[in-house]
Amino acid sequence: MECIFCKIVNGEIPSNKVHENEKFLAFHDINPVTPVHVLIIPKEHYAKFDETPAEIMPEMAEFIKQTAQKLGITDYRLITNNGKNAGQEVFHLHIHMVSNPQGKLKWPKIT
């Protein structure tokens, strides 16, 4: 059974894309917790961070920086949950990029 993020990558489910290249996709979260809340995923399916090949991460880091530039933000938080007990709900590696250009993000609660 294909996961929801794979269906987004394949165009079976629409998304509000921010940035895309041949390996990664960034799109707006449908349930944002901050004024800027984007999900960044590899197009290839890796269930969670622990299962993602290390060589993917440098390219993903560069893609994340490009996504922030496209969004016009310099202050943001990156969050990934690794496994069910850490709060992961969709088992396709994804990094949340959250920002509040109008104010400070509070820790640990995101507002």
C-alpha atoms as one frame of an Amber mdcrd trajectory, in Angstrom:
protein
   0.000   0.000   0.000   1.430   3.316  -1.097   1.768   6.020   1.572   0.078
   9.416   1.323   3.366  11.220   0.638   4.220   8.809  -2.191   0.787   9.584
  -3.654   1.589  13.306  -3.432   4.945  12.717  -5.168   3.166  10.715  -7.912
   0.542  13.431  -8.405  -2.333  11.223  -7.207  -3.100  13.660  -4.380  -2.773
  17.430  -4.898  -0.454  19.534  -2.756   0.438  23.192  -2.462   4.042  22.922
  -3.649   6.713  25.351  -2.526   9.795  23.835  -4.135  10.682  20.719  -6.100
  13.585  19.069  -7.826  14.270  15.549  -9.087  14.911  14.145  -5.583  12.897
  16.241  -3.111   9.570  17.988  -2.676   8.461  20.749  -0.289   4.780  21.548
   0.190   2.549  23.343   2.671   1.213  21.256   5.563  -2.583  20.928   5.407
  -2.788  21.435   9.198  -0.244  24.190   9.876   0.804  24.915  13.458   2.582
  28.164  12.570   2.101  30.804   9.853   4.757  29.018   7.785   4.591  25.213
   8.002   6.102  23.253   5.138   6.865  19.548   4.829  10.061  18.538   3.069
  10.328  14.972   1.796  12.577  12.849  -0.375  10.691  11.594  -3.416  12.028
   8.121  -2.783  10.258   6.337   0.065  12.174   5.917   3.307   9.896   5.122
   6.250  11.828   7.145   8.804  15.105   8.917   9.474  16.851   5.790  10.788
  16.128   4.014   7.493  17.348   6.840   5.254  20.780   6.421   3.632  23.250
   8.939   5.058  24.276  10.144   1.583  20.767  11.574   1.039  21.067  14.054
   3.909  23.626  16.523   2.462  21.463  16.967  -0.641  18.353  17.284   1.498
  20.085  19.929   3.628  20.821  22.005   0.523  17.218  21.575  -0.651  15.987
  22.767   2.763  18.123  25.928   2.486  16.736  26.588  -1.006  13.186  26.090
   0.292  13.749  28.666   3.052  15.046  31.115   0.443  11.969  30.556  -1.735
   9.769  31.206   1.287  11.752  34.336   2.151  12.502  33.178   5.691  15.768
  33.099   7.625  14.486  32.088  11.062  12.854  28.678  11.212  12.764  25.395
  13.075  13.295  21.949  11.538  11.544  18.996  13.157  11.426  15.323  12.298
   9.819  12.564  14.320  11.511   9.178  14.107   9.060   6.399  14.933   5.611
   6.001  16.420   6.652   6.745  20.021   8.283   9.969  18.855   5.024  11.134
  17.286   5.593  10.078  13.687   2.207   9.646  11.999   3.149   9.315   8.321
   5.863   6.737   7.772   7.702   8.494   4.960  10.661  10.601   6.086   9.538
  14.209   6.358  10.963  17.300   7.939   8.670  20.037   9.179   9.933  23.552
   8.502   8.059  25.942  10.767   8.415  29.688  11.110   6.531  32.650  12.459
   7.769  35.765  10.659   5.508  37.926  12.870   6.870  36.645  16.188   9.070
  34.297  18.121   8.523  30.523  18.154   8.136  29.288  21.692   9.801  26.134
  22.961   8.826  23.358  23.454   5.293  24.202  22.335   4.972  25.413  18.751
   2.622  28.348  18.421
